[in-house]
Amino acid sequence: MGEYSKALSSYERSLEIRKIALPQNHPELATSYNNIASVNDNMGEYSKALSSYERSLEIFKIALSPNHPSLAISYNNIAIVYYQTGEYSKALSSYERSLEIQKIALPQNHPSLATFYNNIASVYDNMGEYSKALSSYERSLEIRKIALPQNHPDLATSYNNIGMVYSKIDEYSKALSSYERSLEIFKIVLPPNHPSLATSYNNIGMVYDNMGEYSKALSSYERSLEI
């Protein structure tokens, strides 16, 4: 409901009871700290969120096996906070640790692995490490092509992300190809006037603009504007 202060109050009361009733490193305490962190994250209280996520991780590391999926989730949550605060090297480290655990716990082409590669790529992208970003985005796409139906929206997202990187490194023909593939999928799976279609047409317009193909750029921009 977005009533974060009330949620926080109830989560903290739950934690108080669990701290009295349970052993100090019981997994349910870790869950409480994780829930509190999630609310603080939603409120933009990132330092508080990070502190609670790290306390949750400490308990999980004591209570669970080294490659338990809950540890992967904890590292992922910590990475998200670092990403939101622009601490990309720390975000990358946590995402990579999360991925290591998930690679042990999950089949090699599980969709969740694609999400982790996508997250790592996003960090590299923001760090300006475009070749590494592209490599991770492409690995994410490979997994999604195996694990998902051929016109799943996540495939469109992958093609879009790859197109963005190619656009940043001035590989406009490759960017255009990826953006157009993304648009094809979105046109199949989304309503005709969905905002994601507008974004796709806008991205295609920007590539044509950079290529000096102004009439095509204008056409795509106008279609985006219509939507």
C-alpha positions in Angstrom: 0.0 0.0 0.0 3.0 2.3 0.2 2.5 3.0 3.9 6.1 2.6 4.6 6.3 4.1 8.2 3.5 1.7 9.3 5.2 -1.2 7.6 8.5 -0.4 9.3 6.8 -0.1 12.7 5.3 -3.6 12.3 8.4 -5.2 10.9 10.5 -3.7 13.8 7.9 -5.0 16.4 8.2 -8.4 14.7 12.0 -8.3 15.0 11.8 -7.3 18.7 9.7 -10.4 19.4 12.0 -12.7 17.4 15.1 -11.4 19.1 13.6 -12.4 22.5 12.0 -15.7 21.3 14.6 -17.1 19.0 18.4 -17.9 19.0 20.5 -14.9 18.0 21.4 -16.2 14.6 18.0 -17.8 13.7 17.1 -17.4 9.9 13.8 -15.7 10.8 15.9 -12.8 12.3 17.7 -12.5 9.0 14.3 -12.3 7.3 13.2 -9.5 9.6 16.3 -7.5 8.9 15.8 -8.1 5.2 12.2 -6.8 5.4 13.2 -3.7 7.4 15.9 -3.1 4.8 13.4 -3.4 2.0 11.2 -0.7 3.5 14.1 1.6 4.1 15.2 1.1 0.5 11.7 2.0 -0.8 11.8 5.2 1.4 15.2 6.1 -0.1 17.0 5.6 3.3 19.8 3.7 1.6 22.4 3.7 4.5 19.8 2.2 6.8 18.7 -0.3 4.2 22.4 -1.3 3.6 22.9 -1.8 7.4 19.9 -4.0 7.7 20.7 -6.0 4.6 24.2 -6.6 5.8 23.0 -7.8 9.2 20.6 -10.1 7.4 23.5 -11.5 5.4 25.7 -12.0 8.5 23.0 -14.2 10.0 22.4 -16.2 6.8 26.1 -16.8 6.5 26.1 -18.4 10.0 22.8 -20.2 9.7 22.8 -21.5 6.1 25.1 -23.5 3.8 27.7 -21.4 1.9 25.8 -21.6 -1.4 22.2 -21.3 -0.2 20.0 -19.3 -2.5 19.0 -16.9 0.4 22.7 -15.8 0.4 22.5 -15.0 -3.3 19.4 -12.9 -2.7 21.1 -11.1 0.2 24.1 -10.2 -2.0 21.7 -9.1 -4.8 19.8 -6.8 -2.4 23.0 -5.2 -1.2 24.2 -4.8 -4.8 20.9 -3.0 -5.6 21.5 -0.4 -2.8 25.0 0.2 -3.9 23.8 0.6 -7.5 21.2 3.1 -6.5 23.8 5.2 -4.6 26.2 5.1 -7.5 28.8 2.8 -5.8 29.3 0.7 -8.9 32.4 -1.2 -7.9 30.7 -2.4 -4.7 27.5 -3.2 -6.6 29.5 -5.2 -9.1 31.3 -7.2 -6.3 28.0 -8.1 -4.7 26.2 -8.9 -7.9 29.1 -11.2 -8.9 29.1 -13.0 -5.6 25.3 -13.5 -6.0 25.8 -14.9 -9.5 28.5 -17.3 -8.2 26.1 -18.8 -5.8 23.2 -18.9 -8.3 25.4 -20.7 -10.8 25.9 -23.5 -8.3 22.3 -23.6 -7.1 20.5 -23.3 -10.5 20.5 -25.1 -13.9 22.9 -23.3 -16.3 20.2 -21.8 -18.4 17.8 -20.7 -15.6 16.1 -17.4 -16.3 17.3 -16.0 -13.0 20.9 -16.3 -14.2 19.9 -14.1 -17.2 18.7 -11.5 -14.7 22.0 -11.5 -12.8 24.0 -11.2 -16.0 21.7 -8.3 -17.0 22.3 -6.6 -13.6 26.1 -7.0 -13.9 25.9 -5.6 -17.5 24.0 -2.6 -16.2 26.7 -1.8 -13.7 29.4 -2.1 -16.3 27.3 0.1 -18.6 27.1 2.9 -15.9 30.9 2.5 -15.4 31.5 3.1 -19.1 32.9 -0.4 -19.5 31.0 -1.0 -22.6 32.7 -4.2 -23.9 32.1 -5.9 -20.6 28.6 -4.6 -20.5 28.0 -6.0 -24.0 29.4 -9.4 -23.1 27.1 -9.7 -20.0 24.1 -8.5 -21.9 24.7 -11.0 -24.6 25.1 -13.8 -22.1 21.8 -12.8 -20.6 20.2 -12.9 -24.0 21.6 -16.3 -24.8 20.1 -17.8 -21.6 16.7 -16.1 -22.2 16.6 -17.4 -25.8 16.9 -20.9 -24.4 14.7 -20.5 -21.3 11.9 -18.3 -22.6 9.3 -18.3 -25.4 10.7 -16.6 -28.5 8.6 -13.5 -28.1 8.9 -13.1 -24.4 9.1 -9.4 -23.3 12.4 -10.1 -21.4 14.0 -10.9 -24.8 12.9 -7.5 -26.1 14.5 -5.9 -23.0 17.7 -7.8 -23.7 17.8 -6.6 -27.4 17.0 -3.1 -26.2 19.9 -3.1 -23.7 22.3 -4.4 -26.3 21.1 -1.8 -28.7 21.8 0.9 -26.1 25.4 -0.2 -25.7 26.0 -0.4 -29.4 24.6 3.1 -29.7 27.0 4.4 -27.1 30.0 3.0 -28.9 28.8 4.4 -32.2 28.1 1.0 -33.8 24.9 2.4 -35.2 24.0 -0.4 -37.7 24.3 -3.0 -34.9 22.3 -0.7 -32.5 19.6 -0.4 -35.1 19.3 -4.1 -35.7 19.0 -4.8 -31.9 16.4 -2.0 -31.4 14.3 -3.2 -34.3 14.3 -6.8 -33.0 13.2 -5.4 -29.6 10.4 -3.5 -31.3 9.3 -6.5 -33.2 8.8 -8.5 -30.0 7.1 -5.6 -28.2 4.7 -5.2 -31.1 3.6 -8.8 -30.7 3.3 -8.9 -26.9 2.1 -5.4 -26.0 -1.0 -3.3 -26.7 -0.5 -1.1 -29.8 -0.1 2.1 -27.7 2.1 0.8 -24.9 4.7 3.2 -23.6 7.5 0.7 -24.3 6.7 0.9 -28.0 7.1 4.7 -27.8 10.5 4.2 -26.2 11.5 1.7 -28.9 10.5 4.1 -31.7 12.4 6.9 -29.9 15.5 4.8 -29.7 15.4 3.9 -33.3 14.8 7.5 -34.1 18.0 8.5 -32.2 20.1 6.0 -34.2 18.8 7.2 -37.5 19.5 10.8 -36.3 23.1 9.9 -35.4 23.5 8.2 -38.8 22.3 11.3 -40.6 19.2 9.6 -41.9 16.9 12.4 -40.9 13.7 11.5 -42.7 13.8 8.0 -41.1 14.6 9.6 -37.7 11.7 12.0 -38.0 9.3 9.2 -38.9 10.3 7.2 -35.9 10.2 10.2 -33.5 6.8 11.1 -34.8 5.5 7.5 -34.2 6.9 7.6 -30.7 5.2 11.0 -30.1 1.8 9.6 -31.4 2.0 6.8 -28.9 
